[in-house]
Every structure is written in structure tokens, then in C-alpha cells.
Amino acid sequence: LSKELTEVFADARLGVPPIEDKQKVIVEFSSPNVAKELHVGHLRSTIIGDSLARLFEFLGHDVLRLNHIGDWGTQFGILIKGYREFLDEAALEKDPVGELERVYIASNDRGNGDEEWMKQAREELRKLQQGDPENIAIWNRFLELSRKEFDAIYEILGVSFDLERGESYYRDRIPKMLESL
């Protein structure tokens, strides 16, 4: 047993032979939402996904580590409206994602029962979706601030991705897909 353990520990592959049938494996994990704190569910899927990716890589498979970001949709109209009305720049500087989350909650709370507020939030979303430069710049700021926080956590965890795509990646592709369907 001692001889066997010594040989296994001396082998970089720990006695596990490389696979013969190498396959392409896609592992999608983490999937945080822009302008929101990572929660335990994101951390759980990050750790599980990273563990699976490492196992497949160790076995010799060709692994694509994919992170899908929640960066598009109705919530951004609500957030942009709130950003214009409730943002505290000092708080944003100190805790960017915490402040964006606070602004979103304040805007969403304001919109509960206030149809005019929600109409304005939907207009902000429409402008974003149609490429309004001001709303695109605000949205890009959300992405940048969120990505910095996500990356800091991923660095602590020792997690990396080969490809990161947000929901926004598909926005120009959806009409053609719907037409095809």
C-alpha cells in the first residue's frame, strides 16, 4: 500500500490515465445579475461548476467555462429610472453594487401602485433597447461596476471563465430566431 501511494503521489495525474475519447464539455456556472450582490446560490453554482470543470479538464476533456450574466431586461428600466432619481454618488463610490441594489429597490418600491412611475421606467427600458446613448452609457456603468465586484470574488475563489456572455448578447439575434421559429 505504501509503495502504491508513493507512486500515485509522484505521478502528476495521480495514477489516472488520460481519456481516450476526448469530448467538448460546456460548463455554464455562476450566472450573477448585474447591479445585484452575489448570493449563496451564485456562490454554490460557482463552486460546483468550477469543481466539475476542473474534473473534466483533469480527465483530459476540452472544457469551455461559460459565465452567463443577467444584464438585460425589464429590471434595467426600473434601475435607470431609480438611478436618475435616487442615486447617491458617494454611496456608489463606497459600495457600488450595494448602492445600485438600493436604488433598484427604491425605484421598484416607488413603482408599486404608481403606474406613472412604471410607465416612465418602461420608457427608460425602451430607450435602452433602442440604443439611446445616454441609457447605454448608464447601463455600461452598471456592467463595469458589477464586473469589478464579481471579478474580485472570482479571484478570491480562484475561478476563471473562458467565455462570459450576458443576456444582452442575444438581443440582436432574437428577431431572426423568432422569424425562424
N, C-alpha and C positions, 0 to 999 in steps of 0.2 A: 504494500500500500504506500509506504514511504517513497519507494522508487517511482511508482506511478505518479504520485502527487508532485514529486520533484520534476519529472518530465513534463507534466501538464503545465506547471507554473513557469517552466523555462521556455515553453512554446508561446509565441505571441498570439496564437489562435487558441490557446488553452486546450489543445487536442481536438478542436472542432475542425473538420476538414471543410474546405470551400465547397459550395454547392456546385453541382454540375449544370443545373438548369436555371441560369440567371434570369430573373424576371424584372420588369419595371414595376415598382411599387410606389403608389402615391399615398402619402400620409398627410391628411389635412387635419390641422390641430390649432388650438388656441382660440382663434376667431374672436378677438376683442371688438368692442364697439367704440368708435371714435367718440371722444368727449365724455366718456364714462370710465370709471375706475374698473380695473380688472377685479373680478370677484373670484371666489373659490372655485366656481365652475370653470372659469377660464384657466385658472392655475391647474386644476385637475386634468383637463383635457390637454394642457401644455405638457405636463409631466408624463401622462400616459402616451401621448403622441410622440414625444421625444424618445421615450423608452422603446416604443415599437420601432421607430425609425432607426435607432441605434442597433437594435437586434437584427433587423433586416439588412442593414449595412454590414454588420459583423458577419452575417451569413454569406455576404457577397452579392446581394441583390442591388440593382440600380434604383436608389431611393430618391424620390422627389419630395422634399419637405415643403408643404404648402400652408401658408397662413392666409386665411380669408378674413378680411377686415369689414366690419359693419360700418360703411362710410357713406351710405346713400339712403334716402327715403324720407318719409313724412316728418320724422323727428328733426330733420335739419331745417325745415321751415319754422318749426316751433323754436328751435335753438337760435336761429338767426334773428327771429323777432325778439326773443329774450336778450340776445347779445346786444342788440341796438338799444334796448330799454333798461336792462338791469345790470350790465357788466360793471364790475369793479376792477379796474386795471391793476391796482395794487394787489388785490387778491389773485388776479390772473398771473401776475408776475411771481407771486409766492407759491401758489399751488394751482398750476394751470388746469389740470383735468378736474380737480375738485371744484374750482370756480365755474368751469363750463357745465359741470353736472348741476351745481347750484342754480345757475342761470336757466338751464333747461327745466328744472323742477319748478322754478318760479314762473316761467313762461307757461308751462303746461298747467300749473295750478290756476294761473290767471285765465287761461282759456277755458277751464271747466265752467260752463254756464255763460260764457261771454262769447257769443257767436261772432261778433265783430272782430275780437282778438284772433279767433281761429281763422276767420276769413283773411286777415292780414298775414297770419302765419302761412296759410296756403299760398298766398300771393308771393311770399318770400321763397317758398319752395318752387313755385312755378318759374320765378326769375332765375333761381339756381339751375333748374333743369334746362332752361333755355339759354344758359351760358352768360347771364348777366355778370359783367366783370367785377362789380363790387361784391356780389354774393359769392362768386367763385373765389375771390381773394379771402373773404371771411372763412369760407369752407376750407380753403387750403391752410389757413391758420389753425383751424381745428385739427386738421390732419397732422400738421407739423408738431403742434404741442402734444397731441396724443401719442404720436410715434416716438417722441423723445421719452415719454414715460414708459411706454411699452418696451422700448429698447433697453432702458435701464434695468427693468425687471428681467428681461430675457438674458441680459448679460450676467446678472447675479445667478440665474438658474443655469447658465451655460448652454442655452438653447439658441439654435440658429435655424434659418429658413433658406431654402433655395429660391423660393418664389413667394411673393406676397401680392395678393390681389384683393381689391375691395369690391364691394357690390357695384361701385361706380364704373368699374372696368367693363361691365356688361351693358351699361346704359345705351350705348350706341349700337349694340348688337341685338337688342331685344326686338325692335320693329321687324328686322329681317327674319328673326326666328319665329315671331308670331305670324308673319306672312307665310313662311314655310309650313308652319303647322296648319 
